[in-house]
Amino acid sequence: MPPITITQLTNVFEYGLKRDYIAWNEMGLSIKLAAIASEDQSFPDHGGFDWDAIEKSVRPKKRGKKTRIPLGGGASTITQQTAKNVFLWQGGTVSKYIRKVPELYFTKMIEWVWGKQRILEVYLNIIEMGPGIFGVQAAAKYYFNKDARALTRSEAAMIIACLPNPKKFTVKPISRRVSWRYPQILRQMNNIESDEDVKALIQ
């Protein structure tokens, strides 16, 4: 696990830093399932990039129709988000385009070297889940005063529902966005939990 990421470092002075890295078997099934259900339902199967989602996100819309995008709000996979958070930085429009080439490289590298379980473990340890709150253990302690492995399905869905803007979409007090979104995540958790690839991954 990285000692500190650029994103974490940029939060220290304004929000402090709450984090507690934990091992895969300390996370529990609910938060792993919630992350996949919300952010990247093709995660067990793709090679780092969800080309179908990318195509849909850039396809011109027909007049009067909306393009369907994943619950997470875009085509960025869990692998891409992990690569960006561990090796690169967050940023605005210009920064996003500068970041694209190294993001492609690091995304493929961690798929080859780490594998799916390690990627999801790192992702759930480093992702921001509130102002200055990084990782599922810190979020579980801060919001629900329990360990990540003890989170209920609803609690896990609430935490994941704060993405991609955890400073704005607050878990406690629960924001309108989180209140609206976490039941959708719960439904998707129910839909995908019987998938053999998902079950094999989150155990």
Secondary structure as UniProt FT lines:
FT   HELIX           6..15
FT   STRAND          18..19
FT   HELIX           24..26
FT   HELIX           29..39
FT   TURN            41..45
FT   HELIX           51..58
FT   TURN            63..64
FT   TURN            71..72
FT   HELIX           78..87
FT   HELIX           93..113
FT   HELIX           116..126
FT   TURN            131..132
FT   STRAND          133..134
FT   HELIX           136..144
FT   HELIX           148..150
FT   HELIX           153..160
FT   TURN            161..164
FT   TURN            166..168
FT   TURN            171..174
FT   HELIX           176..192
FT   TURN            193..194
FT   HELIX           196..202
//
